[in-house]
Amino acid sequence: MNVVATARSLPGYRPVRTRLLASLAGFGTLAAAVCLLAPLVGSTSISLARAFDPSIPFADNIDAQIFFIARLPRVTAAALVGGTLAAAGVVFQALLRNPLADPFTLGISAGASAGAMFAIVLGASVAMVPPVPVASLLGAALGALVVYRLATLRRAPLSTSVLLLAGVTLNSFFGASVMALQFVADFTQVARAARWLMGDLDVGSFGPIGSALLLVAPAFVLFAFLPSSLNVLSLGTDAAAARGVDVHRAQRTAFLGSALATAGAVSLAGPVGFVGIIVPHLVRLLVGGDHRVLLPASALAGAAFLVICDLVARTAFSVQLPVGIVTALIGGPFFLWLLVRKG
Amino acid sequence: MATRSKRLTGVVAVALTLALAWSFAWTVGAQAPPPRRPARIISLVPALTEMLFDMGAGPQVVGVSRYDTFPPPVRALPKVGGLLDPDYEAILRLRPDLVITYGSQAELERRLNAGGVTFYSYRHAGIAGILQTIGELGIATGHEPEARASSNRLQAQLDAVRLKVRGLNRPKTLLVFGRERGTLRQIYASAGAGFEHDILEIAGGASVFAAARRESVQPSIEMLLASAPEVIVELHGTGAPDAASIKSDHEVWGRLASVPAVRNGRIHILYGEHLAIPGPRLGATAEDVARAIHPEAFR
């Protein structure tokens, strides 16, 4: 109560509701505009009039197919993955109280990579079920379970140091598994695995997006309960407990939500790097550290960021670069510029 | 102080002796003239292993790479690593007098050079390069006439395929040699150079990505739709899988309904270990691809 009263007395203080609405309006408009405009541009030129002409059967309409099969699912996947990874990044940074944490810190993504590699090397396909996303999801689930089990062994609140160390260890373990599998794989499998690790949003239909949503939607429901707890958790578990927060429960919700989010995003697009660590910091520079504003604003900014990166990836060069390369190539300098300017 | 300087002198003397011994060994190795007909060949490139066996140099081969499976006798030969991790010790242990390397194995080639072991460095190229390689291998292994016969045999097979499809229209063809199973992601397609492109030309197809002057492209779904191939040929360098997987490999293309190849049922998926290896079996590969693109020519 005292903290709030002190904050309110500061010059330039704006109530959280105002800041939330302002940032939702700003980042929401940006994300919506980017998502609406991005499908209009691509590596080929199409006629929108023809694409939306209902008199031409869909099967005969190349423009409509390019718009609805190639571009729209791709932009949707970019928005979903970008928003999800950015939100998960915010949650991981608060949960682990570490500014360098990101969705890939805890071994969940490394588990997904090992799963994907396993599927690529074994190459078996069960009817129409694509093996790589399923195997990467299983790997992510395995990673999350192991880390969570280790961190909760003592039935006390989650130990952030155990979480971090278990995550780092699992990253190495799964990394070694990936290398071992690559060692026995043939060249084409190694090339495909390397390509998977660079991230890919060219999903080709809404089916994979729907599957990923089964994980991502519950994650966002859990995230909705988190912001106030994250504000207090980022001060430390003792401080949080002293303020009446059920620390164990908040930590479990945060971990479960971000694990689901990461698993969903990685199984859809591979481990697209940089979004989960940079977007939260970028948004924090603009809207401050209050998670009630930071979490939704980061989700929207992450969506816009990845759609823009993917737009650059598929149009700016003569070859289509993997999106994971572009995120760091254009996101990195932009973040450093903002850091210097704001700092 | 005196003890220390004595010890130092001792260390320097040992080091000098070792260096001298090493440089002597190196000099001897490097100066040894390559034998006229190598008796102990190691091949680290599966396509070239096949060439060696095809020209009758098989009995001289004493070691192969981990990826070699054809012809069947190579399965019993010692394995000496792969493209990225050639096992130098295992190679030396086999006392080779000729090692076939891939051009990217620069470190191995440096060591072989230092050890005075003759090597033949190769890089994949188009069909002209493959025919030339067969000739050069014949000279290097003392099988020049047999190599010429092997090269002529391949050339004749390719010419026969070319003749079969001569005068027929050349449909716009997408030649795929890599794809993530069950999806249309991570597609690797033949472009405007390399042996896959040459095979497609010989088999009477016109590559939809011929304008890209490199061996392969990774087209997005948008590029696939826009390129509108009339025929899609997909090569799997493995034996045929179960019926459900074959069905799934076909069905996955059904999503691109506006593509002429999909609408006209011109999706051809070929399975076979020879399809991925640019060796003497390329004649069979060319015929398989031609039969898919122009079935009417083979009735």
Interface residues (C-beta under 8 A of the other chain):
Chain A: G42 S43 T44 F58 A59 D60 N61 I62 A64 Q65 I66 I69 A70 R71 R74 A119 I120 G123 A124 S125 V126 A127 M128 V129 P130 P131 V132 F183 D186 F187 T188 V190 A191 R192 R195 W196 D200 D202 V203 G204 S205 P208 R314 V319 Q320
Chain B: Y67 L83 L84 D85 F177 G178 E180 R181 G182 T183 L184 R185 Q186 Y188 V217 Q218 S220 I221 E222 M223 L224 L225 A226 A228 G237 T238 P241 A244 S245 K247 S248 E251 V252 R255 L256 A257 S258 R263 A276
